[in-house]
Amino acid sequence: MNSNLARLQPYPFQRLAQLLADSRPPSELAHIDLGIGEPKHPTPTLVRQTLVEHLNGLGNYPPTKGSPALRSAICQWLSRRFQVPAAWLDPDQHCLPVSGTREALFAVAQAVVDPAGSPLVVMPNPFYQIYEGAALLAGAEPYFLNCTAANGYLPDLDAVPASVWDGCQLLYICSPGNPSGAVAPRAWYEKLITLADRHDFVIAADECYSEIYPEQATPPIGLLQVCAELDRRDFRRCLVFHSLSKRSNAPGLRSGFVAGDPEVLKQFLLYRTYQGCALSAPVQAASTAAWGDEAHVAENRKVYQRKFDAVLKVLEPVMEVQRPAAGFYLWPRTPIADTRFARLLHEQQNVRVLPGSYLSRKAHGENPGADHVRLALVAPEADCVEAAWRIRRLLEQLQD
């Protein structure tokens, strides 16, 4: 067996299940789950209808590279959304459909990292655990960049030793951030691109939450958008990952894409020809329709906005919590240990939340997720508000 498998840690939801295994919540309270970030809003009719209309495509092997129509729809969306000149994006070179960004974020490390020597894969902390597992199974060591309130929940690039940058082959970033919702500014991206050029590493920008932001806010900037503003037409060392799971409430479709540096994508396609899961023809057709429609995305944002308004009205008077710049999570501090808080909340109020320490590792003397919980506002608004009131009741009891 691959010895690196022994280095993988249990997934956060496995740890949560163990934490709550012998918990007995009150039966008179309906269970409300804010623990997992699985969108619960209806999948758009357009996506479902297109999927059904193309079921005859199940009789054909799908191309790993994706259909020309899907690749064109992706490039058109990137151009519209991130102001990348359309002439800069060649559907044959600059994008690759993938079966969900979870698969692609893992696989890119296997394709990019050269295990010879002592490679590092740098990532934010807290983080999406796929980053860590991808690094370990690629034969690299993870290096964690703590994201706390003190640095605006964004990695402090200036605090990283030059020796780490020299050993870095791949860097994962997540903006808007999971779990904080922090959005990286243009200057931060520029500094990161400069570091990638100087030390020769690939940037893997996880932008899966980019389409969930307050209606009155400026849409979060993306890595390719900064490349365009810098006249960086080759997107050298830059990859972005996007998904229909959050944007279009279609997590079961398992559809996303990676776009950017055509030289890296050429090698990534070679890797995926052996390992990757090609999207079926019906899924490719449904994805093409989804990337071409913005009406359902705008409505989705409004629904999340209403939930944030209602929930924060309940929690802000009793809890250290802020509205995120983007995404659908709240990342509040807890007055007691996060694991204890999560267990009490389940035992007394039948609400499930994810301890922040399960999303991070102890690094540089601290676990930056400790004493936080992640609340995923994916349930119906009424359930989110009810959960907020139950959280408030627990907090008030803890203050007595």
C-alpha positions as CSV (number, residue, x, y, z in Angstrom):
1,M,0.0,0.0,0.0
2,N,1.0,3.6,-0.5
3,S,2.6,4.5,2.8
4,N,1.4,8.1,2.5
5,L,-2.2,6.8,3.0
6,A,-1.4,6.4,6.7
7,R,-0.7,10.1,6.9
8,L,-4.2,11.1,5.9
9,Q,-6.3,12.4,8.7
10,P,-10.0,11.6,9.2
11,Y,-12.3,14.0,7.2
12,P,-13.9,16.7,9.4
13,F,-17.3,15.2,9.1
14,Q,-16.0,11.8,10.3
15,R,-14.5,13.5,13.3
16,L,-17.8,15.3,13.9
17,A,-19.7,12.0,13.7
18,Q,-17.4,10.6,16.3
19,L,-17.8,13.6,18.5
20,L,-21.5,13.3,18.5
21,A,-21.7,9.5,18.4
22,D,-23.1,9.1,21.9
23,S,-24.9,12.5,22.0
24,R,-28.7,12.3,22.6
25,P,-30.4,15.5,21.4
26,P,-33.9,16.4,22.6
27,S,-36.4,14.5,20.5
28,E,-39.0,17.3,20.7
29,L,-36.6,19.6,18.6
30,A,-36.3,18.9,14.9
31,H,-32.8,18.3,13.8
32,I,-31.1,21.2,11.9
33,D,-27.8,20.6,10.1
34,L,-25.5,23.6,9.6
35,G,-22.5,21.4,9.5
36,I,-21.9,20.5,5.9
37,G,-21.7,23.0,3.0
38,E,-24.1,21.2,0.7
39,P,-26.4,23.6,-1.1
40,K,-30.1,22.9,-0.5
41,H,-31.7,25.4,-2.8
42,P,-33.4,23.9,-5.8
43,T,-31.3,23.0,-8.8
44,P,-32.4,25.3,-11.7
45,T,-35.1,24.0,-14.0
46,L,-32.9,24.8,-17.0
47,V,-30.2,22.5,-15.7
48,R,-32.6,19.6,-14.9
49,Q,-34.4,19.9,-18.2
50,T,-31.3,20.0,-20.3
51,L,-29.9,17.0,-18.5
52,V,-33.1,15.0,-19.3
53,E,-33.2,16.1,-22.9
54,H,-29.7,14.8,-23.5
55,L,-30.0,11.3,-21.8
56,N,-29.4,9.7,-25.2
57,G,-25.8,10.8,-24.8
58,L,-25.4,8.0,-22.2
59,G,-24.8,5.7,-25.1
60,N,-21.4,7.3,-25.9
61,Y,-18.1,7.5,-24.3
62,P,-17.6,11.2,-23.3
63,P,-14.3,13.0,-24.2
64,T,-12.1,13.7,-21.2
65,K,-11.4,17.1,-22.7
66,G,-15.1,18.0,-22.8
67,S,-17.3,19.0,-25.7
68,P,-16.4,22.1,-27.7
69,A,-19.7,23.6,-26.7
70,L,-19.0,23.3,-23.0
71,R,-15.4,24.6,-23.3
72,S,-16.7,27.6,-25.3
73,A,-19.4,28.3,-22.7
74,I,-16.8,28.2,-19.9
75,C,-14.5,30.6,-21.7
76,Q,-17.4,33.0,-22.5
77,W,-18.4,32.9,-18.8
78,L,-14.8,33.6,-17.7
79,S,-14.6,36.5,-20.1
80,R,-17.9,38.0,-18.9
81,R,-17.4,37.4,-15.2
82,F,-13.8,38.3,-14.8
83,Q,-13.2,40.8,-17.7
84,V,-10.7,38.6,-19.4
85,P,-10.5,39.6,-23.1
86,A,-12.4,37.0,-25.1
87,A,-9.5,36.8,-27.6
88,W,-7.2,35.6,-24.9
89,L,-9.2,32.5,-24.1
90,D,-8.9,29.6,-26.5
91,P,-11.4,26.8,-25.6
92,D,-9.0,24.3,-26.9
93,Q,-6.1,25.4,-24.7
94,H,-7.2,27.4,-21.7
95,C,-9.9,25.3,-19.9
96,L,-10.6,21.8,-19.0
97,P,-14.0,20.5,-17.7
98,V,-13.6,18.3,-14.6
99,S,-15.9,16.1,-12.5
100,G,-16.2,18.5,-9.7
101,T,-13.4,20.7,-8.3
102,R,-12.8,18.3,-5.5
103,E,-11.4,15.8,-8.0
104,A,-9.5,18.5,-9.9
105,L,-8.0,20.1,-6.8
106,F,-6.7,16.8,-5.7
107,A,-5.5,15.6,-9.1
108,V,-3.6,18.8,-9.9
109,A,-1.1,18.1,-7.2
110,Q,-0.5,14.6,-8.6
111,A,0.3,16.2,-12.0
112,V,2.2,19.2,-10.9
113,V,4.4,18.0,-8.0
114,D,7.7,16.4,-8.6
115,P,8.3,14.2,-5.6
116,A,12.1,14.3,-6.0
117,G,13.8,16.2,-3.3
118,S,11.6,17.7,-0.6
119,P,8.7,19.5,-2.3
120,L,6.3,21.7,-0.4
121,V,2.7,22.4,-1.1
122,V,1.6,25.7,0.6
123,M,-2.0,26.2,1.7
124,P,-4.2,28.4,3.9
125,N,-5.0,27.2,7.4
126,P,-8.0,26.6,8.0
127,F,-8.4,24.9,4.6
128,Y,-10.4,22.5,2.5
129,Q,-8.9,19.1,3.5
130,I,-8.5,18.0,-0.1
131,Y,-5.5,20.3,-0.3
132,E,-3.6,18.5,2.5
133,G,-4.5,15.0,1.2
134,A,-3.4,15.9,-2.3
135,A,-0.1,17.2,-1.1
136,L,0.7,14.1,1.0
137,L,-0.3,11.6,-1.7
138,A,1.8,13.5,-4.2
139,G,4.8,13.0,-2.0
140,A,5.0,16.6,-0.7
141,E,4.9,18.2,2.7
142,P,2.1,20.6,3.4
143,Y,3.1,24.1,4.7
144,F,0.3,25.9,6.4
145,L,-0.3,29.7,6.3
146,N,-2.4,30.6,9.3
147,C,-5.5,32.8,8.5
148,T,-6.8,34.7,11.6
149,A,-8.7,37.8,12.4
150,A,-5.4,39.6,12.8
151,N,-4.5,39.1,9.1
152,G,-8.0,39.5,7.8
153,Y,-8.2,35.7,7.3
154,L,-5.8,35.9,4.4
155,P,-2.4,34.3,4.3
156,D,0.4,36.8,5.2
157,L,2.7,36.3,2.3
158,D,5.4,38.5,3.8
159,A,5.7,36.2,6.8
160,V,6.7,33.2,4.8
161,P,10.4,32.4,4.8
162,A,12.2,32.5,1.5
163,S,13.3,28.9,2.0
164,V,9.6,27.9,2.0
165,W,9.0,29.7,-1.3
166,D,12.1,28.1,-2.7
167,G,10.7,24.6,-1.9
168,C,7.2,25.4,-2.9
169,Q,5.9,23.7,-6.1
170,L,2.2,24.3,-5.7
171,L,0.2,26.8,-3.7
172,Y,-3.5,26.5,-3.0
173,I,-5.5,29.6,-2.3
174,C,-9.2,29.9,-1.6
175,S,-10.9,33.2,-2.3
176,P,-13.7,33.7,-1.2
177,G,-12.4,31.8,1.7
178,N,-13.8,28.6,3.2
179,P,-14.7,29.1,6.1
180,S,-14.2,32.8,6.7
181,G,-15.5,34.2,3.4
182,A,-12.6,36.6,3.1
183,V,-11.9,37.9,-0.4
184,A,-8.3,38.6,-1.5
185,P,-7.7,42.1,-2.9
186,R,-5.9,42.8,-6.2
187,A,-2.6,43.9,-4.5
188,W,-2.4,40.5,-2.6
189,Y,-2.8,38.6,-5.9
190,E,-0.1,40.7,-7.6
191,K,2.3,39.9,-4.8
192,L,1.4,36.2,-5.0
193,I,2.0,36.2,-8.8
194,T,5.4,37.9,-8.3
195,L,6.4,35.2,-5.8
196,A,5.3,32.5,-8.2
197,D,7.4,33.9,-10.9
198,R,10.4,34.4,-8.7
199,H,10.3,30.9,-7.1
200,D,8.7,29.0,-9.9
201,F,5.5,27.4,-8.4
202,V,2.0,27.0,-9.7
203,I,-0.9,28.8,-8.1
204,A,-4.1,26.8,-7.7
205,A,-6.9,29.3,-7.0
206,D,-10.0,27.6,-5.6
207,E,-12.8,30.1,-6.5
208,C,-15.8,27.9,-5.9
209,Y,-17.6,30.5,-3.8
210,S,-17.0,33.5,-6.1
211,E,-20.7,33.8,-7.2
212,I,-22.2,34.1,-3.7
213,Y,-21.8,37.6,-2.4
214,P,-24.0,40.5,-1.2
215,E,-26.0,42.0,-4.1
216,Q,-24.8,45.5,-3.3
217,A,-21.1,44.4,-3.2
218,T,-18.5,44.3,-6.0
219,P,-18.1,40.8,-7.3
220,P,-15.0,39.1,-5.8
221,I,-12.0,39.5,-8.0
222,G,-10.3,36.4,-9.4
223,L,-6.8,35.3,-10.3
224,L,-7.3,35.4,-14.1
225,Q,-8.9,38.8,-13.8
226,V,-5.7,40.1,-12.2
227,C,-3.7,38.4,-14.9
228,A,-5.8,40.3,-17.5
229,E,-5.2,43.6,-15.7
230,L,-1.5,42.9,-15.6
231,D,-1.5,42.1,-19.4
232,R,-0.4,38.6,-18.5
233,R,-1.8,36.9,-21.5
234,D,-0.2,33.5,-21.0
235,F,-1.6,33.1,-17.5
236,R,1.7,31.7,-16.6
237,R,1.7,29.5,-13.5
238,C,-1.9,30.5,-12.8
239,L,-4.9,28.1,-12.6
240,V,-8.4,28.7,-11.3
241,F,-11.0,26.2,-10.3
242,H,-14.7,26.8,-10.5
243,S,-17.8,24.6,-9.8
244,L,-21.5,24.5,-10.5
245,S,-22.1,23.0,-7.0
246,K,-22.4,26.3,-5.2
247,R,-23.1,28.7,-8.1
248,S,-26.0,26.6,-9.5
249,N,-27.0,24.5,-6.5
250,A,-26.0,21.3,-8.4
251,P,-23.6,19.5,-6.1
252,G,-24.8,16.1,-7.5
253,L,-24.0,17.1,-11.1
254,R,-20.2,16.9,-10.2
255,S,-19.3,19.5,-12.7
256,G,-16.6,22.2,-12.7
257,F,-13.6,23.3,-14.6
258,V,-10.0,24.3,-14.3
259,A,-8.7,27.2,-16.5
260,G,-5.5,29.2,-17.0
261,D,-1.9,28.3,-18.0
262,P,-2.2,26.3,-21.2
263,E,1.1,24.5,-20.7
264,V,0.1,23.2,-17.3
265,L,-3.3,22.3,-18.6
266,K,-1.7,20.3,-21.4
267,Q,0.1,18.2,-18.9
268,F,-2.9,18.0,-16.6
269,L,-5.0,16.7,-19.5
270,L,-2.4,14.0,-20.1
271,Y,-2.7,13.0,-16.4
272,R,-6.5,13.0,-16.6
273,T,-6.5,10.9,-19.7
274,Y,-5.3,8.1,-17.4
275,Q,-7.0,9.0,-14.1
276,G,-9.7,11.6,-14.5
277,C,-13.4,11.0,-14.7
278,A,-14.9,12.4,-17.9
279,L,-18.3,14.2,-17.6
280,S,-21.1,12.3,-19.3
281,A,-22.7,13.9,-22.4
282,P,-25.9,14.8,-20.4
283,V,-23.9,16.4,-17.7
284,Q,-21.8,18.3,-20.2
285,A,-25.0,19.6,-21.9
286,A,-26.5,20.6,-18.6
287,S,-23.3,22.3,-17.6
288,T,-23.2,24.3,-20.9
289,A,-26.6,25.6,-20.1
290,A,-25.8,26.5,-16.5
291,W,-22.6,28.5,-17.4
292,G,-24.7,30.4,-20.0
293,D,-27.4,31.6,-17.6
294,E,-27.0,34.2,-14.8
295,A,-30.6,34.7,-13.8
296,H,-30.6,31.7,-11.4
297,V,-27.3,32.8,-9.9
298,A,-28.6,36.3,-9.1
299,E,-31.7,34.8,-7.5
300,N,-29.5,32.4,-5.5
301,R,-27.5,35.3,-4.1
302,K,-30.8,37.0,-2.9
303,V,-31.8,33.9,-1.0
304,Y,-28.5,33.8,0.8
305,Q,-28.6,37.5,1.5
306,R,-32.0,37.1,3.2
307,K,-30.7,34.3,5.3
308,F,-27.6,36.3,6.4
309,D,-29.8,39.3,7.3
310,A,-32.2,37.2,9.4
311,V,-29.6,35.0,11.2
312,L,-27.2,37.9,12.0
313,K,-30.0,39.9,13.5
314,V,-30.4,37.0,16.0
315,L,-26.7,36.2,16.7
316,E,-24.9,39.5,16.6
317,P,-26.1,40.7,20.0
318,V,-24.8,37.6,21.7
319,M,-21.9,36.3,19.7
320,E,-18.7,37.5,18.0
321,V,-19.7,37.1,14.4
322,Q,-19.4,39.1,11.2
323,R,-21.1,39.0,7.9
324,P,-18.6,37.5,5.4
325,A,-17.5,39.3,2.3
326,A,-18.7,36.3,0.2
327,G,-19.7,32.6,0.5
328,F,-22.4,31.0,2.6
329,Y,-20.6,30.4,5.9
330,L,-20.5,32.2,9.2
331,W,-17.3,31.8,11.2
332,P,-18.1,32.9,14.7
333,R,-16.0,32.6,17.8
334,T,-17.2,30.4,20.6
335,P,-17.0,31.3,24.3
336,I,-15.8,27.8,25.1
337,A,-13.8,25.2,23.2
338,D,-15.3,24.7,19.8
339,T,-15.7,20.9,20.2
340,R,-17.4,21.4,23.5
341,F,-19.7,24.0,22.0
342,A,-20.6,21.8,19.1
343,R,-21.4,18.9,21.3
344,L,-23.5,21.0,23.7
345,L,-25.4,22.5,20.9
346,H,-26.3,19.1,19.5
347,E,-27.1,17.7,22.9
348,Q,-29.3,20.5,24.1
349,Q,-30.6,22.1,20.9
350,N,-30.3,19.4,18.2
351,V,-28.3,21.7,15.9
352,R,-25.2,20.4,14.1
353,V,-22.3,22.7,13.4
354,L,-18.7,22.0,12.5
355,P,-15.9,22.7,15.0
356,G,-13.4,25.1,13.5
357,S,-10.4,23.1,14.8
358,Y,-11.5,20.2,12.5
359,L,-10.8,22.5,9.5
360,S,-7.3,23.4,10.5
361,R,-4.0,22.1,11.8
362,K,-1.8,23.4,14.6
363,A,0.9,25.3,12.9
364,H,3.4,28.0,14.0
365,G,2.3,27.5,17.6
366,E,-1.5,27.7,17.2
367,N,-4.6,26.1,15.6
368,P,-6.3,29.1,13.9
369,G,-9.6,27.3,13.7
370,A,-9.8,26.7,17.4
371,D,-12.7,28.4,19.3
372,H,-14.6,28.9,16.1
373,V,-17.5,27.0,14.5
374,R,-18.5,27.0,10.9
375,L,-22.2,27.6,10.2
376,A,-23.3,26.7,6.7
377,L,-26.4,28.7,5.9
378,V,-27.6,26.1,3.3
379,A,-30.9,25.0,5.0
380,P,-34.2,26.8,4.3
381,E,-34.4,30.3,5.8
382,A,-36.8,29.3,8.5
383,D,-34.5,26.5,9.7
384,C,-31.5,28.8,9.7
385,V,-33.3,31.3,11.8
386,E,-34.6,28.6,14.2
387,A,-31.0,27.3,14.5
388,A,-29.8,30.8,15.2
389,W,-32.3,31.2,18.1
390,R,-31.3,27.8,19.5
391,I,-27.6,28.9,19.3
392,R,-28.6,32.1,21.1
393,R,-30.4,30.1,23.8
394,L,-27.3,28.0,24.4
395,L,-25.1,31.1,24.6
396,E,-27.4,32.7,27.1
397,Q,-27.3,29.5,29.2
398,L,-23.5,29.5,29.1
399,Q,-23.5,33.1,30.4
400,D,-25.7,32.3,33.4
